[in-house]
Amino acid sequence: MLIIRDPILLNSIFVPGSISKRGCASPLSPPFLCFSYPSDMDTAAGQILYPLHRCKTLHLVRHAQGFHNVEGDKDFEAYKSYDLFDANLTPLGWKQVENLKGHVKASGLSKTIELVIVSPLLRTMQTAVGVFGGETCTDETGVPPLMNNDVGDSGRPAISSLNAPPFIAVELCREHLGVHPCDKRRSITDYRHMFPAIDFSLIENDEDILWKPDIREKNEEVAARGLKFLEWLWTRKEKEIAVVTHSGFLFHSLSAFGNDCHPTVKSEICTHFANCELRSMVVVDKGMIGSDESSTNYPGKIPFGLDLPSDVADEKHAGNGLAN
């Protein structure tokens, strides 16, 4: 079981694993978010109990610094420049990747993550394979690498897929769509040459048909797409998943959660992510979206025998005495 403790009742299905002090907004309430109505004792204790098999642990990561971040900080209009089409990581971004990879190893996350989900853009895939992938390819193993040499003119060596979890590219977790060329993806054919061991099978169209040059996705549309992505996660069997995505996608998706939490907990959930920031969250299926059975629960009574609990037996005995 997962026990959640907080001075104020936590009704959202997201539970944070890190602390942030920055402010946030709450533009949308999720359509599938379920609320519980515990007893007064539960409310006073500030705890909620969930079956473990109704939970997933998500390690949410914003990509490392890209060239579009640098140019956009200088001049916001630069985001509209086609020179920044599908921007890749800066040298500083790659340093951020190395630092996060070291943290993932030191914290033990590298041994527990079962799946890496990544937005199919150059900067997110570079970040994902750099953080959660294997070591530099040093010999001919016959195993496709996660990333080939010099992807995005980065000068970086190939990254091995050995001893790494599976990687899947998913369009639902892409950045705010439209107008900004840095958020337009290349063809999947191109990406397969760059990232041979990433699974692109869930992406239906080779070319990017979602990005429009003159229409920017609305904030509430990004949030709705984020909720759809979270619902899709319950179709996956994996319980511990890394998601490498974007600042806008994370902010608008997560702002739907934590509205009934203490402000600090709300802040932990939905504030803007820094480049290459990782936050660990627990998402709880309170509405039976998924259908997973527990792998750890045990039914008892094997072999079958009398097992009336002592407190129930006492109550039954007392009741019989009164009847007599």
KOLKE-706174 format. One line per field, with one value per residue (C-alpha): residue number from 1; residue in three letters; chain; y, x, z. Coordinates in nm, 4 decimals, decimal comma, m for minus. Example, Ala and Ser with C-alpha at 12.3 -4.5 7.8 and 13.67 -1.06 7.14 Angstrom:
<rs>
num: c(1;2) .
residu: c(ALA;SER) .
chaine: c(A;A) .
yy: c(m0,4500;m0,1060) .
xx: c(1,2300;1,3670) .
zz: c(0,7800;0,7140) .
</rs>
This chain:
<rs>
num: c(1;2;3;4;5;6;7;8;9;10;11;12;13;14;15;16;17;18;19;20;21;22;23;24;25;26;27;28;29;30;31;32;33;34;35;36;37;38;39;40;41;42;43;44;45;46;47;48;49;50;51;52;53;54;55;56;57;58;59;60;61;62;63;64;65;66;67;68;69;70;71;72;73;74;75;76;77;78;79;80;81;82;83;84;85;86;87;88;89;90;91;92;93;94;95;96;97;98;99;100;101;102;103;104;105;106;107;108;109;110;111;112;113;114;115;116;117;118;119;120;121;122;123;124;125;126;127;128;129;130;131;132;133;134;135;136;137;138;139;140;141;142;143;144;145;146;147;148;149;150;151;152;153;154;155;156;157;158;159;160;161;162;163;164;165;166;167;168;169;170;171;172;173;174;175;176;177;178;179;180;181;182;183;184;185;186;187;188;189;190;191;192;193;194;195;196;197;198;199;200;201;202;203;204;205;206;207;208;209;210;211;212;213;214;215;216;217;218;219;220;221;222;223;224;225;226;227;228;229;230;231;232;233;234;235;236;237;238;239;240;241;242;243;244;245;246;247;248;249;250;251;252;253;254;255;256;257;258;259;260;261;262;263;264;265;266;267;268;269;270;271;272;273;274;275;276;277;278;279;280;281;282;283;284;285;286;287;288;289;290;291;292;293;294;295;296;297;298;299;300;301;302;303;304;305;306;307;308;309;310;311;312;313;314;315;316;317;318;319;320;321;322;323;324) .
residu: c(MET;LEU;ILE;ILE;ARG;ASP;PRO;ILE;LEU;LEU;ASN;SER;ILE;PHE;VAL;PRO;GLY;SER;ILE;SER;LYS;ARG;GLY;CYS;ALA;SER;PRO;LEU;SER;PRO;PRO;PHE;LEU;CYS;PHE;SER;TYR;PRO;SER;ASP;MET;ASP;THR;ALA;ALA;GLY;GLN;ILE;LEU;TYR;PRO;LEU;HIS;ARG;CYS;LYS;THR;LEU;HIS;LEU;VAL;ARG;HIS;ALA;GLN;GLY;PHE;HIS;ASN;VAL;GLU;GLY;ASP;LYS;ASP;PHE;GLU;ALA;TYR;LYS;SER;TYR;ASP;LEU;PHE;ASP;ALA;ASN;LEU;THR;PRO;LEU;GLY;TRP;LYS;GLN;VAL;GLU;ASN;LEU;LYS;GLY;HIS;VAL;LYS;ALA;SER;GLY;LEU;SER;LYS;THR;ILE;GLU;LEU;VAL;ILE;VAL;SER;PRO;LEU;LEU;ARG;THR;MET;GLN;THR;ALA;VAL;GLY;VAL;PHE;GLY;GLY;GLU;THR;CYS;THR;ASP;GLU;THR;GLY;VAL;PRO;PRO;LEU;MET;ASN;ASN;ASP;VAL;GLY;ASP;SER;GLY;ARG;PRO;ALA;ILE;SER;SER;LEU;ASN;ALA;PRO;PRO;PHE;ILE;ALA;VAL;GLU;LEU;CYS;ARG;GLU;HIS;LEU;GLY;VAL;HIS;PRO;CYS;ASP;LYS;ARG;ARG;SER;ILE;THR;ASP;TYR;ARG;HIS;MET;PHE;PRO;ALA;ILE;ASP;PHE;SER;LEU;ILE;GLU;ASN;ASP;GLU;ASP;ILE;LEU;TRP;LYS;PRO;ASP;ILE;ARG;GLU;LYS;ASN;GLU;GLU;VAL;ALA;ALA;ARG;GLY;LEU;LYS;PHE;LEU;GLU;TRP;LEU;TRP;THR;ARG;LYS;GLU;LYS;GLU;ILE;ALA;VAL;VAL;THR;HIS;SER;GLY;PHE;LEU;PHE;HIS;SER;LEU;SER;ALA;PHE;GLY;ASN;ASP;CYS;HIS;PRO;THR;VAL;LYS;SER;GLU;ILE;CYS;THR;HIS;PHE;ALA;ASN;CYS;GLU;LEU;ARG;SER;MET;VAL;VAL;VAL;ASP;LYS;GLY;MET;ILE;GLY;SER;ASP;GLU;SER;SER;THR;ASN;TYR;PRO;GLY;LYS;ILE;PRO;PHE;GLY;LEU;ASP;LEU;PRO;SER;ASP;VAL;ALA;ASP;GLU;LYS;HIS;ALA;GLY;ASN;GLY;LEU;ALA;ASN) .
chaine: c(A;A;A;A;A;A;A;A;A;A;A;A;A;A;A;A;A;A;A;A;A;A;A;A;A;A;A;A;A;A;A;A;A;A;A;A;A;A;A;A;A;A;A;A;A;A;A;A;A;A;A;A;A;A;A;A;A;A;A;A;A;A;A;A;A;A;A;A;A;A;A;A;A;A;A;A;A;A;A;A;A;A;A;A;A;A;A;A;A;A;A;A;A;A;A;A;A;A;A;A;A;A;A;A;A;A;A;A;A;A;A;A;A;A;A;A;A;A;A;A;A;A;A;A;A;A;A;A;A;A;A;A;A;A;A;A;A;A;A;A;A;A;A;A;A;A;A;A;A;A;A;A;A;A;A;A;A;A;A;A;A;A;A;A;A;A;A;A;A;A;A;A;A;A;A;A;A;A;A;A;A;A;A;A;A;A;A;A;A;A;A;A;A;A;A;A;A;A;A;A;A;A;A;A;A;A;A;A;A;A;A;A;A;A;A;A;A;A;A;A;A;A;A;A;A;A;A;A;A;A;A;A;A;A;A;A;A;A;A;A;A;A;A;A;A;A;A;A;A;A;A;A;A;A;A;A;A;A;A;A;A;A;A;A;A;A;A;A;A;A;A;A;A;A;A;A;A;A;A;A;A;A;A;A;A;A;A;A;A;A;A;A;A;A;A;A;A;A;A;A;A;A;A;A;A;A;A;A;A;A;A;A;A;A;A;A;A;A;A;A;A;A;A;A) .
yy: c(0,0000;0,3627;0,5974;0,9702;1,2152;1,5883;1,8401;1,9063;1,6205;1,5228;1,4658;1,4860;1,1748;1,3274;1,3071;1,4897;1,3596;1,6869;2,0395;2,3704;2,7205;2,8783;2,9808;2,8185;2,8494;2,6087;2,6556;2,3236;2,0511;1,7055;1,5214;1,1841;1,3063;1,1176;1,2472;1,0445;1,1150;0,9568;0,9420;1,2176;1,0039;0,9833;1,3589;1,4336;1,2029;1,3598;1,0231;0,8391;0,4698;0,3344;m0,0166;m0,0285;m0,1829;0,1263;0,3473;0,4318;0,6226;0,8833;1,0500;1,3665;1,5382;1,8567;1,8470;2,0073;2,3515;2,3830;2,6508;2,7821;2,8504;3,0614;3,2613;3,2947;3,4420;3,7097;3,7852;3,6159;3,6649;3,4222;3,1387;3,2073;3,1625;2,8580;2,8675;2,7008;2,4235;2,1180;2,2757;2,0474;2,0728;2,3298;2,2273;2,3459;2,1286;1,8235;1,9105;1,9229;1,5782;1,4412;1,5856;1,4381;1,1008;1,1026;1,1782;0,9034;0,6536;0,7733;0,7740;0,4229;0,5313;0,3767;0,0340;0,0814;0,2575;0,0098;0,2358;0,5722;0,7686;1,0593;1,3392;1,2888;1,6042;1,6223;1,7942;1,5581;1,2435;1,3651;1,4298;1,0965;0,8762;1,0794;1,0469;0,7018;0,5269;0,3067;0,4093;0,5282;0,2652;0,1347;m0,1890;m0,3669;m0,5517;m0,5844;m0,4121;m0,0917;0,2164;0,4530;0,7414;0,7425;0,9535;1,3331;1,3561;1,7183;1,8135;1,7710;1,6055;1,3498;0,9816;0,7103;0,5964;0,2267;0,0633;m0,2154;m0,2363;0,0414;0,0273;0,0378;0,3821;0,4753;0,7997;0,9352;1,2408;1,3094;1,4526;1,6965;2,0656;2,3368;2,2855;2,5431;2,8719;2,8074;2,6056;2,4800;2,2681;2,1152;1,7662;1,6032;1,2975;0,9717;0,8293;1,0829;1,0113;0,6364;0,6933;0,9154;0,7055;0,3429;0,1831;0,4189;0,2661;0,4985;0,2471;0,4440;0,7427;0,6993;0,9667;0,9984;1,3744;1,6165;1,6815;1,8196;2,1370;2,4333;2,7403;2,9848;2,8247;2,7989;2,5322;2,6869;2,6351;2,4409;2,2185;2,1365;2,0556;1,8302;1,6515;1,6028;1,4407;1,2138;1,1180;1,0306;0,8166;0,6388;0,5567;0,3206;0,1011;0,0302;m0,2527;m0,0736;0,0739;0,2998;0,5219;0,8137;1,0777;1,3222;1,6132;1,9940;2,2874;2,4027;2,0525;1,9788;2,3100;2,3060;1,9340;1,9345;2,2599;2,0615;1,8770;1,9556;2,2211;2,0683;2,0295;2,2460;2,5291;2,3814;2,0477;2,2257;2,4093;2,0842;1,9508;2,2272;2,4937;2,5434;2,2957;2,4152;2,2674;1,9054;1,9114;1,5797;1,5450;1,2126;1,1787;0,9053;0,8920;0,7023;0,5326;0,6167;0,5756;0,2220;0,3507;0,0689;m0,3008;m0,4245;m0,6918;m0,6850;m0,8835;m0,8782;m0,9328;m1,2830;m1,4281;m1,6196;m1,9282;m2,1595;m2,4307;m2,3599;m2,3438;m2,1647;m1,8094;m1,6004;m1,2853;m1,2706;m0,9339;m1,0611;m1,3745;m1,1584;m0,9515;m1,2644;m1,4235;m1,1070;m1,0895;m1,4482;m1,3775;m1,0866;m1,2957;m1,5564) .
xx: c(0,0000;0,1001;0,0312;0,0194;0,0545;m0,0176;m0,1808;m0,4443;m0,6276;m0,4598;m0,7365;m0,5276;m0,3827;m0,0339;0,1950;0,5288;0,8686;1,0627;1,0222;1,0050;0,9218;0,7992;0,4391;0,1989;m0,1433;m0,4366;m0,6110;m0,7900;m0,9508;m0,8937;m1,2051;m1,0968;m0,9719;m1,1471;m1,2029;m1,2290;m1,4446;m1,2666;m1,3980;m1,3340;m1,0575;m0,8805;m0,9106;m0,7745;m0,4804;m0,3999;m0,3388;m0,4777;m0,4194;m0,3952;m0,3351;0,0189;m0,0864;m0,3028;0,0085;0,2885;0,6069;0,6900;1,0301;0,9524;1,2413;1,2580;1,5182;1,8578;1,9428;1,8842;2,0032;1,6460;1,6553;1,9681;1,8419;1,4902;1,6249;1,8002;1,5009;1,1606;1,1052;1,3926;1,1531;0,9879;1,3138;1,3549;1,7239;1,6130;1,4124;1,4116;1,6840;1,9465;2,1381;2,4081;2,7463;2,6117;2,3044;2,5252;2,7028;2,3626;2,2895;2,6143;2,5328;2,1824;2,3131;2,5501;2,2605;2,0446;2,3241;2,4077;2,0432;1,9803;1,7164;1,9148;1,8421;1,4681;1,3380;1,1577;1,0745;1,1791;0,9126;1,0420;0,8994;1,0157;1,2237;1,6000;1,6663;1,4463;1,5859;1,9435;1,8610;1,6832;1,9557;2,2292;2,0714;1,9110;2,1068;2,4143;2,7748;2,9680;2,9819;3,3382;3,3142;3,1123;2,8473;2,5941;2,3353;2,1822;2,2933;2,0461;2,2211;2,4702;2,7846;2,7582;2,3778;2,2751;2,6367;2,6926;3,0313;2,9091;3,0008;2,7421;2,5503;2,4954;2,1580;2,3200;2,1978;1,9462;1,5662;1,3526;1,2883;0,9583;0,8833;0,5320;0,3821;0,1312;0,4113;0,5456;0,5925;0,3346;0,2556;0,2664;0,4327;0,7718;0,9939;1,2022;0,8984;0,8559;0,9971;1,1895;1,0686;1,0654;1,2844;1,5536;1,5177;1,5506;1,8936;1,9939;1,8446;1,8339;1,7303;1,4410;1,1021;0,9052;0,6298;0,3597;0,4005;0,1691;0,2966;0,6514;0,6222;0,5065;0,1377;0,0638;0,2739;0,1110;0,3120;0,0287;m0,1683;m0,0332;m0,1870;m0,3905;m0,2784;m0,5930;m0,5345;m0,1852;m0,3327;m0,5988;m0,3319;m0,1316;m0,4271;m0,4754;m0,1086;m0,1529;m0,4548;m0,2499;0,0173;m0,2305;m0,2207;0,1440;0,2440;0,5555;0,5299;0,8369;0,8683;1,0887;0,9268;1,1559;0,9563;0,9223;0,8607;0,5328;0,3898;0,4790;0,3533;0,0135;m0,0430;0,0542;m0,1244;m0,4488;m0,3402;m0,2921;m0,5623;m0,6814;m0,3302;m0,1253;0,0290;0,3766;0,2605;0,0854;0,4097;0,6056;0,3752;0,3236;0,5930;0,7999;1,0846;1,4418;1,6500;1,7365;1,5377;1,3991;1,0996;0,9635;0,5864;0,3407;0,0301;m0,2664;m0,5420;m0,8441;m1,0919;m1,0054;m0,8543;m0,6004;m0,6654;m0,3422;m0,3594;m0,1274;0,1940;0,2519;m0,0915;m0,1528;m0,5035;m0,4360;m0,6274;m0,3783;m0,4286;m0,7909;m0,8724;m1,0716;m0,9437;m1,2101;m1,0329;m1,0189;m1,1904;m1,4779;m1,5003;m1,5190;m1,8013;m1,9871;m1,9474;m2,0666;m2,3662;m2,4605;m2,4360;m2,6778;m2,9204;m2,9287) .
zz: c(0,0000;m0,0542;0,2370;0,1600;0,4461;0,4361;0,6728;0,4069;0,2361;m0,0909;m0,3441;m0,6600;m0,8171;m0,8369;m0,5363;m0,5643;m0,4691;m0,4675;m0,3290;m0,5131;m0,3863;m0,7097;m0,7822;m1,0278;m1,1897;m1,2135;m1,5500;m1,5834;m1,3754;m1,5246;m1,6427;m1,5052;m1,1672;m0,8884;m0,5383;m0,2192;0,0823;0,3796;0,7339;0,9851;1,1339;0,7953;0,7460;1,0923;1,0390;0,7019;0,5417;0,2400;0,1700;m0,1864;m0,3234;m0,4600;m0,7912;m0,8574;m0,8569;m1,0972;m1,0242;m1,2875;m1,3120;m1,5080;m1,6862;m1,8871;m2,1666;m2,1150;m2,2541;m2,6273;m2,8669;m2,8875;m2,5108;m2,5495;m2,8476;m2,7066;m2,3841;m2,5884;m2,8100;m2,7852;m3,1591;m3,2189;m3,1354;m3,4714;m3,6621;m3,8855;m3,7967;m3,4720;m3,6392;m3,4090;m3,1957;m3,0453;m2,7183;m2,6499;m2,5031;m2,1663;m2,2251;m2,2694;m1,9440;m1,7739;m1,9185;m1,7751;m1,4326;m1,4291;m1,5449;m1,2484;m1,0134;m1,1652;m1,1066;m0,7557;m0,6454;m0,7773;m1,0292;m1,3136;m1,1636;m1,1115;m1,4244;m1,6490;m1,9452;m2,0888;m2,2771;m2,4821;m2,6932;m3,0551;m3,0868;m3,1136;m2,7802;m2,5779;m2,7379;m2,6886;m2,3234;m2,2749;m2,4208;m2,2538;m1,9088;m1,9157;m2,1915;m2,1707;m2,1923;m2,4971;m2,7721;m2,7683;m2,9652;m3,2301;m3,0313;m3,3108;m3,0883;m3,2347;m3,0399;m2,8816;m3,0582;m3,3435;m3,3600;m3,3964;m3,3965;m3,4460;m3,5180;m3,1455;m3,1729;m2,9205;m2,9525;m3,0045;m2,6951;m2,6337;m2,5693;m2,3657;m2,0054;m2,0732;m2,0401;m2,3556;m2,5090;m2,6762;m2,8628;m2,7987;m2,9689;m2,6900;m2,4737;m2,7328;m2,6608;m2,7338;m3,1034;m3,3811;m3,4892;m3,3232;m3,5627;m3,2687;m3,1753;m3,5219;m3,5584;m3,8423;m4,0283;m3,8357;m4,1126;m4,0203;m3,6497;m3,6981;m3,8530;m3,5614;m3,2798;m3,4015;m3,0704;m2,9918;m3,0728;m3,3042;m3,3833;m3,1978;m3,4320;m3,7301;m3,9704;m4,0987;m4,1470;m3,8784;m3,9470;m3,5982;m3,6149;m3,7962;m3,9029;m3,8287;m3,5423;m3,1885;m2,9659;m2,6825;m2,3238;m2,2400;m2,5427;m2,4177;m2,0756;m2,2284;m2,4314;m2,1126;m1,9398;m2,2392;m2,2116;m1,8433;m1,9252;m2,1929;m1,9342;m1,7676;m2,0784;m1,9977;m1,7639;m1,6356;m1,2855;m1,2836;m1,5897;m1,6926;m1,9150;m2,0961;m2,2321;m2,2320;m1,9968;m2,1510;m2,1709;m1,8085;m1,6716;m1,8402;m1,7804;m1,4129;m1,3254;m1,3313;m1,0177;m0,6517;m0,6188;m0,2893;m0,1503;0,0800;m0,1293;m0,0853;m0,2255;m0,5124;m0,5827;m0,5843;m0,8538;m1,1043;m1,1057;m1,4206;m1,4657;m1,5109;m1,7923;m1,7136;m1,3883;m1,2658;m1,0331;m0,9137;m0,8755;m0,7863;m1,0029;m0,8584;m1,0566;m0,8391;m1,1238;m1,2406;m1,5667;m1,5664;m1,5188;m1,3627;m1,0965;m0,7998;m0,8327;m0,4558;m0,2958;m0,1593;m0,1042;0,2190;0,3423;0,1670;0,2763;0,3638;0,7341;1,0011;1,0385;1,2084;1,3354;1,7152;1,7352;1,5209;1,7370;2,0503;1,9019;1,7928;2,1368;2,3093;2,0794;2,1551;2,5257;2,5016;2,3032;2,5775) .
</rs>
